[in-house]
């Protein structure tokens, strides 16, 4: 199989005490073994981490995405290719993420990929085995696999102290300096003159989502693992374009826009997570996007001044890397919601939401439930429900950034 879903494990203590002071996992060594019939890549890491592995053609590559790592002494890294691997490279790929790329001599299959738990003085070991395959087999397996995050075929990075065959990758999306805590933008939808949806019991969307956003931001900050920025912390209106720019100007690592839905059918209930796409996943998603995108019109904002800006954002939005990071987080958020928060059928959906239009900030829109459903409206007003939903959101953020929380296998 060419693509393996995100492998996940609970956090483990640092091995040997060498990285006990580091907030990030530390990669100590990497090596290749085997021949042209089976080649194994091994990287020693001081603790268990989640990873995602996939294949890319032309040129043929194995790509391994991990949480952000600190890379130790490069003297422990082999510089020569071996067997099916001609060379490899590694480095910080995006805020909170690292990537390893193995260049291969031709088509292949990923036979095994796993991580071994640390034992005694031995570190955790990331292991990947590849075997040869013909092009037809490679392309057939690639077509059957879930679409991987886009790889923009990065240019050779600038010279560093690392060996030539293992030089760090250049980060693609903009972000803070390496080692900084990820910045999460929490966006409470609507506000001020735009109340959003209204429940039959009189509950306003703008009030519900602000309470959830404030509690969620409080939990993120209290964890000590993230920096947090709210688009609004009171009852005021903010244009959709301004919400996007707040995230972009802050060089956010993630934007989470919080909403509560409404529909002319009282029987529908449950939360939904949306990502950005040019084509809606279904009619309901398109109708919701159309309603949310009218927020500026509801507030009487003249959109003509933003035409060029929005057009530029929409053009840049097709950057596949950002979209796929958004989907990755969206899937993780749904996994954390399961068993804690009621979900709608097919809870991961997509549409052309303006608030998710940042081309360089992974973004999701969370509809917490339907205010037009009496049960959803009632539960969304309770402190117990707000506690559960924000705790699940925190767990999802931890899993996305590899902060030692277990991720579920997709």
DAKAHU-V152366 format. One record per residue. RES is the residue in three letters. PHI is phi as a letter, one per 20 degrees, with the letter a starting at -180 (* if undefined). NEAR is the number of other ideal C-beta (glycine too) atoms within 8 Angstrom. D_CENTER is the distance of its C-alpha to the mean C-alpha in whole Angstrom. Layout:
BEGIN
res=RES phi=PHI near=NEAR d_center=D_CENTER
res=RES phi=PHI near=NEAR d_center=D_CENTER
END
This chain:
BEGIN
res=UNK phi=* near=7 d_center=23
res=UNK phi=e near=10 d_center=21
res=UNK phi=c near=12 d_center=17
res=UNK phi=d near=9 d_center=16
res=UNK phi=f near=8 d_center=14
res=UNK phi=g near=10 d_center=11
res=UNK phi=f near=13 d_center=14
res=UNK phi=b near=9 d_center=14
res=UNK phi=b near=11 d_center=17
res=UNK phi=f near=7 d_center=18
res=UNK phi=f near=8 d_center=19
res=UNK phi=c near=9 d_center=22
res=UNK phi=f near=5 d_center=24
res=UNK phi=f near=11 d_center=25
res=UNK phi=e near=13 d_center=27
res=UNK phi=m near=7 d_center=30
res=UNK phi=m near=6 d_center=30
res=UNK phi=f near=9 d_center=29
res=UNK phi=d near=12 d_center=25
res=UNK phi=g near=7 d_center=26
res=UNK phi=e near=3 d_center=26
res=UNK phi=e near=10 d_center=23
res=UNK phi=f near=2 d_center=19
res=UNK phi=d near=9 d_center=17
res=UNK phi=f near=14 d_center=18
res=UNK phi=d near=14 d_center=21
res=UNK phi=e near=14 d_center=22
res=UNK phi=e near=11 d_center=25
res=UNK phi=a near=9 d_center=26
res=UNK phi=b near=14 d_center=26
res=UNK phi=a near=8 d_center=28
res=UNK phi=d near=14 d_center=29
res=UNK phi=b near=8 d_center=32
res=UNK phi=o near=11 d_center=34
res=UNK phi=b near=7 d_center=35
res=UNK phi=f near=7 d_center=35
res=UNK phi=d near=7 d_center=35
res=UNK phi=a near=10 d_center=32
res=UNK phi=c near=14 d_center=30
res=UNK phi=d near=10 d_center=28
res=UNK phi=d near=16 d_center=25
res=UNK phi=c near=11 d_center=25
res=UNK phi=c near=10 d_center=23
res=UNK phi=e near=11 d_center=24
res=UNK phi=c near=16 d_center=22
res=UNK phi=f near=16 d_center=23
res=UNK phi=b near=14 d_center=21
res=UNK phi=f near=11 d_center=19
res=UNK phi=c near=14 d_center=15
res=UNK phi=e near=12 d_center=13
res=UNK phi=b near=12 d_center=12
res=UNK phi=c near=13 d_center=12
res=UNK phi=c near=13 d_center=15
res=UNK phi=b near=12 d_center=16
res=UNK phi=d near=16 d_center=19
res=UNK phi=c near=9 d_center=20
res=UNK phi=e near=9 d_center=23
res=UNK phi=l near=4 d_center=26
res=UNK phi=e near=6 d_center=26
res=UNK phi=f near=13 d_center=25
res=UNK phi=b near=11 d_center=22
res=UNK phi=d near=15 d_center=20
res=UNK phi=c near=14 d_center=16
res=UNK phi=c near=14 d_center=15
res=UNK phi=d near=11 d_center=11
res=UNK phi=c near=15 d_center=11
res=UNK phi=f near=13 d_center=10
res=UNK phi=g near=12 d_center=13
res=UNK phi=d near=13 d_center=16
res=UNK phi=e near=10 d_center=20
res=UNK phi=e near=11 d_center=22
res=UNK phi=f near=9 d_center=25
res=UNK phi=g near=5 d_center=29
res=UNK phi=f near=10 d_center=28
res=UNK phi=f near=4 d_center=32
res=UNK phi=e near=8 d_center=31
res=UNK phi=d near=11 d_center=29
res=UNK phi=f near=9 d_center=31
res=UNK phi=d near=7 d_center=31
res=UNK phi=e near=6 d_center=33
res=UNK phi=f near=10 d_center=31
res=UNK phi=b near=10 d_center=33
res=UNK phi=l near=12 d_center=33
res=UNK phi=e near=12 d_center=31
res=UNK phi=d near=16 d_center=28
res=UNK phi=e near=6 d_center=30
res=UNK phi=a near=8 d_center=28
res=UNK phi=b near=14 d_center=24
res=UNK phi=b near=13 d_center=22
res=UNK phi=b near=13 d_center=19
res=UNK phi=r near=13 d_center=18
res=UNK phi=f near=11 d_center=15
res=UNK phi=d near=10 d_center=13
res=UNK phi=b near=11 d_center=11
res=UNK phi=g near=11 d_center=10
res=UNK phi=n near=11 d_center=10
res=UNK phi=c near=12 d_center=9
res=UNK phi=c near=13 d_center=13
res=UNK phi=b near=12 d_center=14
res=UNK phi=d near=13 d_center=17
res=UNK phi=c near=13 d_center=19
res=UNK phi=d near=13 d_center=22
res=UNK phi=e near=12 d_center=25
res=UNK phi=d near=14 d_center=27
res=UNK phi=e near=7 d_center=31
res=UNK phi=r near=7 d_center=30
res=UNK phi=f near=12 d_center=28
res=UNK phi=b near=14 d_center=27
res=UNK phi=c near=12 d_center=26
res=UNK phi=e near=15 d_center=23
res=UNK phi=e near=7 d_center=26
res=UNK phi=b near=7 d_center=24
res=UNK phi=b near=11 d_center=21
res=UNK phi=a near=6 d_center=21
res=UNK phi=c near=13 d_center=21
res=UNK phi=e near=8 d_center=24
res=UNK phi=f near=8 d_center=25
res=UNK phi=f near=12 d_center=26
res=UNK phi=c near=5 d_center=30
res=UNK phi=l near=4 d_center=33
res=UNK phi=e near=4 d_center=32
res=UNK phi=e near=7 d_center=30
res=UNK phi=f near=10 d_center=26
res=UNK phi=f near=15 d_center=24
res=UNK phi=c near=11 d_center=24
res=UNK phi=e near=13 d_center=21
res=UNK phi=c near=12 d_center=23
res=UNK phi=c near=13 d_center=23
res=UNK phi=d near=12 d_center=26
res=UNK phi=c near=15 d_center=26
res=UNK phi=c near=10 d_center=30
res=UNK phi=f near=9 d_center=31
res=UNK phi=b near=10 d_center=31
res=UNK phi=e near=6 d_center=33
res=UNK phi=f near=7 d_center=31
res=UNK phi=f near=6 d_center=31
res=UNK phi=f near=10 d_center=30
res=UNK phi=g near=16 d_center=27
res=UNK phi=f near=10 d_center=26
res=UNK phi=f near=8 d_center=27
res=UNK phi=f near=13 d_center=24
res=UNK phi=f near=11 d_center=22
res=UNK phi=f near=6 d_center=23
res=UNK phi=e near=5 d_center=22
res=UNK phi=f near=12 d_center=19
res=UNK phi=f near=6 d_center=16
res=UNK phi=f near=4 d_center=15
res=UNK phi=e near=13 d_center=12
res=UNK phi=g near=11 d_center=10
res=UNK phi=f near=9 d_center=13
res=UNK phi=d near=10 d_center=15
res=UNK phi=e near=6 d_center=17
res=UNK phi=l near=4 d_center=20
res=UNK phi=g near=9 d_center=20
res=UNK phi=f near=5 d_center=23
res=UNK phi=g near=4 d_center=25
res=UNK phi=f near=12 d_center=24
res=UNK phi=f near=4 d_center=27
res=UNK phi=f near=4 d_center=29
res=UNK phi=c near=7 d_center=28
res=UNK phi=f near=3 d_center=30
res=UNK phi=f near=9 d_center=28
res=UNK phi=g near=8 d_center=30
res=UNK phi=g near=5 d_center=30
res=UNK phi=e near=11 d_center=28
res=UNK phi=c near=14 d_center=25
res=UNK phi=f near=13 d_center=24
res=UNK phi=f near=11 d_center=21
res=UNK phi=f near=13 d_center=19
res=UNK phi=f near=9 d_center=19
res=UNK phi=f near=11 d_center=15
res=UNK phi=e near=8 d_center=14
res=UNK phi=f near=12 d_center=12
res=UNK phi=f near=5 d_center=15
res=UNK phi=a near=9 d_center=14
res=UNK phi=f near=8 d_center=16
res=UNK phi=f near=4 d_center=18
res=UNK phi=g near=5 d_center=17
res=UNK phi=n near=5 d_center=18
res=UNK phi=f near=8 d_center=17
res=UNK phi=f near=6 d_center=15
res=UNK phi=g near=13 d_center=12
res=UNK phi=d near=14 d_center=13
res=UNK phi=d near=15 d_center=12
res=UNK phi=e near=16 d_center=14
res=UNK phi=d near=14 d_center=15
res=UNK phi=d near=16 d_center=17
res=UNK phi=e near=15 d_center=19
res=UNK phi=f near=16 d_center=21
res=UNK phi=l near=13 d_center=24
res=UNK phi=o near=13 d_center=27
res=UNK phi=m near=10 d_center=30
res=UNK phi=f near=7 d_center=32
res=UNK phi=d near=11 d_center=29
res=UNK phi=f near=9 d_center=29
res=UNK phi=m near=13 d_center=27
res=UNK phi=f near=11 d_center=28
res=UNK phi=c near=10 d_center=31
res=UNK phi=f near=11 d_center=32
res=UNK phi=f near=8 d_center=35
res=UNK phi=e near=7 d_center=36
res=UNK phi=n near=6 d_center=35
res=UNK phi=f near=12 d_center=31
res=UNK phi=e near=11 d_center=30
res=UNK phi=g near=16 d_center=26
res=UNK phi=f near=15 d_center=26
res=UNK phi=f near=9 d_center=27
res=UNK phi=f near=14 d_center=25
res=UNK phi=f near=16 d_center=22
res=UNK phi=f near=14 d_center=23
res=UNK phi=f near=9 d_center=24
res=UNK phi=f near=14 d_center=21
res=UNK phi=f near=13 d_center=19
res=UNK phi=f near=11 d_center=22
res=UNK phi=f near=11 d_center=21
res=UNK phi=f near=14 d_center=17
res=UNK phi=f near=11 d_center=18
res=UNK phi=f near=8 d_center=21
res=UNK phi=f near=11 d_center=19
res=UNK phi=g near=14 d_center=16
res=UNK phi=f near=9 d_center=19
res=UNK phi=f near=6 d_center=21
res=UNK phi=f near=9 d_center=19
res=UNK phi=m near=4 d_center=19
res=UNK phi=d near=9 d_center=16
res=UNK phi=b near=11 d_center=15
res=UNK phi=e near=8 d_center=16
res=UNK phi=c near=11 d_center=16
res=UNK phi=c near=12 d_center=18
res=UNK phi=e near=12 d_center=19
res=UNK phi=f near=12 d_center=20
res=UNK phi=b near=11 d_center=23
res=UNK phi=c near=5 d_center=24
res=UNK phi=b near=6 d_center=28
res=UNK phi=e near=8 d_center=29
res=UNK phi=b near=7 d_center=29
res=UNK phi=e near=9 d_center=28
res=UNK phi=c near=11 d_center=25
res=UNK phi=f near=10 d_center=25
res=UNK phi=g near=11 d_center=22
res=UNK phi=f near=12 d_center=22
res=UNK phi=f near=9 d_center=22
res=UNK phi=f near=13 d_center=19
res=UNK phi=f near=13 d_center=17
res=UNK phi=f near=8 d_center=19
res=UNK phi=g near=13 d_center=19
res=UNK phi=f near=16 d_center=15
res=UNK phi=f near=11 d_center=16
res=UNK phi=f near=6 d_center=19
res=UNK phi=e near=9 d_center=17
res=UNK phi=l near=10 d_center=15
res=UNK phi=f near=13 d_center=12
res=UNK phi=e near=13 d_center=9
res=UNK phi=a near=13 d_center=8
res=UNK phi=c near=14 d_center=10
res=UNK phi=c near=13 d_center=11
res=UNK phi=e near=14 d_center=14
res=UNK phi=d near=13 d_center=16
res=UNK phi=c near=14 d_center=19
res=UNK phi=c near=15 d_center=22
res=UNK phi=e near=13 d_center=23
res=UNK phi=b near=11 d_center=27
res=UNK phi=b near=8 d_center=28
res=UNK phi=e near=3 d_center=32
res=UNK phi=b near=6 d_center=32
res=UNK phi=f near=7 d_center=32
res=UNK phi=f near=5 d_center=31
res=UNK phi=e near=10 d_center=28
res=UNK phi=b near=10 d_center=26
res=UNK phi=o near=13 d_center=22
res=UNK phi=e near=14 d_center=19
res=UNK phi=c near=12 d_center=16
res=UNK phi=d near=15 d_center=13
res=UNK phi=d near=17 d_center=13
res=UNK phi=d near=15 d_center=11
res=UNK phi=e near=13 d_center=13
res=UNK phi=b near=10 d_center=15
res=UNK phi=f near=5 d_center=19
res=UNK phi=d near=6 d_center=20
res=UNK phi=f near=12 d_center=20
res=UNK phi=f near=8 d_center=19
res=UNK phi=a near=8 d_center=22
res=UNK phi=f near=6 d_center=25
res=UNK phi=f near=8 d_center=24
res=UNK phi=f near=13 d_center=21
res=UNK phi=f near=11 d_center=23
res=UNK phi=f near=8 d_center=25
res=UNK phi=f near=12 d_center=23
res=UNK phi=g near=13 d_center=21
res=UNK phi=f near=8 d_center=25
res=UNK phi=f near=8 d_center=26
res=UNK phi=f near=13 d_center=23
res=UNK phi=f near=10 d_center=23
res=UNK phi=e near=8 d_center=27
res=UNK phi=g near=12 d_center=26
res=UNK phi=f near=10 d_center=28
res=UNK phi=f near=8 d_center=31
res=UNK phi=f near=8 d_center=31
res=UNK phi=e near=11 d_center=32
res=UNK phi=m near=5 d_center=34
res=UNK phi=e near=7 d_center=32
res=UNK phi=f near=4 d_center=33
res=UNK phi=e near=9 d_center=30
res=UNK phi=f near=5 d_center=33
res=UNK phi=f near=5 d_center=32
res=UNK phi=d near=9 d_center=28
res=UNK phi=g near=8 d_center=29
res=UNK phi=f near=6 d_center=28
res=UNK phi=f near=8 d_center=25
res=UNK phi=f near=12 d_center=23
res=UNK phi=g near=8 d_center=25
res=UNK phi=f near=8 d_center=23
res=UNK phi=f near=13 d_center=20
res=UNK phi=f near=8 d_center=20
res=UNK phi=f near=7 d_center=21
res=UNK phi=f near=9 d_center=18
res=UNK phi=f near=13 d_center=16
res=UNK phi=f near=7 d_center=16
res=UNK phi=g near=11 d_center=14
res=UNK phi=f near=8 d_center=12
res=UNK phi=f near=12 d_center=10
res=UNK phi=f near=15 d_center=8
res=UNK phi=f near=14 d_center=9
res=UNK phi=f near=12 d_center=7
res=UNK phi=f near=13 d_center=4
res=UNK phi=f near=14 d_center=5
res=UNK phi=f near=10 d_center=6
res=UNK phi=f near=13 d_center=4
res=UNK phi=f near=14 d_center=4
res=UNK phi=g near=13 d_center=7
res=UNK phi=f near=10 d_center=9
res=UNK phi=f near=13 d_center=8
res=UNK phi=f near=14 d_center=10
res=UNK phi=f near=12 d_center=12
res=UNK phi=g near=12 d_center=13
res=UNK phi=f near=12 d_center=14
res=UNK phi=f near=14 d_center=16
res=UNK phi=g near=8 d_center=18
res=UNK phi=n near=3 d_center=21
res=UNK phi=d near=9 d_center=21
res=UNK phi=c near=12 d_center=20
res=UNK phi=f near=9 d_center=22
res=UNK phi=d near=11 d_center=20
res=UNK phi=f near=10 d_center=21
res=UNK phi=f near=5 d_center=22
res=UNK phi=l near=6 d_center=19
res=UNK phi=f near=12 d_center=17
res=UNK phi=e near=11 d_center=14
res=UNK phi=c near=14 d_center=15
res=UNK phi=b near=11 d_center=15
res=UNK phi=a near=13 d_center=17
res=UNK phi=e near=11 d_center=18
res=UNK phi=e near=13 d_center=18
res=UNK phi=f near=11 d_center=19
res=UNK phi=f near=13 d_center=17
res=UNK phi=e near=14 d_center=13
res=UNK phi=e near=12 d_center=15
res=UNK phi=f near=14 d_center=14
res=UNK phi=f near=9 d_center=14
res=UNK phi=c near=9 d_center=12
res=UNK phi=c near=14 d_center=10
res=UNK phi=g near=11 d_center=6
res=UNK phi=b near=16 d_center=8
res=UNK phi=c near=15 d_center=9
res=UNK phi=d near=14 d_center=13
res=UNK phi=d near=14 d_center=14
res=UNK phi=e near=13 d_center=18
res=UNK phi=f near=14 d_center=19
res=UNK phi=r near=15 d_center=22
res=UNK phi=d near=14 d_center=25
res=UNK phi=f near=17 d_center=28
res=UNK phi=e near=15 d_center=30
res=UNK phi=d near=12 d_center=30
res=UNK phi=g near=8 d_center=32
res=UNK phi=f near=7 d_center=31
res=UNK phi=f near=14 d_center=27
res=UNK phi=f near=16 d_center=29
res=UNK phi=f near=9 d_center=31
res=UNK phi=f near=10 d_center=28
res=UNK phi=f near=14 d_center=26
res=UNK phi=e near=8 d_center=29
res=UNK phi=e near=8 d_center=29
res=UNK phi=f near=5 d_center=28
res=UNK phi=f near=6 d_center=27
res=UNK phi=f near=11 d_center=24
res=UNK phi=f near=12 d_center=23
res=UNK phi=f near=9 d_center=23
res=UNK phi=f near=10 d_center=21
res=UNK phi=f near=14 d_center=18
res=UNK phi=f near=12 d_center=17
res=UNK phi=f near=10 d_center=17
res=UNK phi=f near=13 d_center=15
res=UNK phi=f near=13 d_center=13
res=UNK phi=f near=12 d_center=13
res=UNK phi=f near=10 d_center=13
res=UNK phi=f near=13 d_center=9
res=UNK phi=f near=14 d_center=8
res=UNK phi=g near=12 d_center=10
res=UNK phi=f near=16 d_center=9
res=UNK phi=f near=11 d_center=5
res=UNK phi=e near=12 d_center=8
res=UNK phi=m near=12 d_center=10
res=UNK phi=e near=10 d_center=13
res=UNK phi=n near=7 d_center=15
res=UNK phi=d near=9 d_center=15
res=UNK phi=f near=7 d_center=15
res=UNK phi=d near=10 d_center=12
res=UNK phi=e near=7 d_center=14
res=UNK phi=f near=7 d_center=15
res=UNK phi=f near=7 d_center=14
END
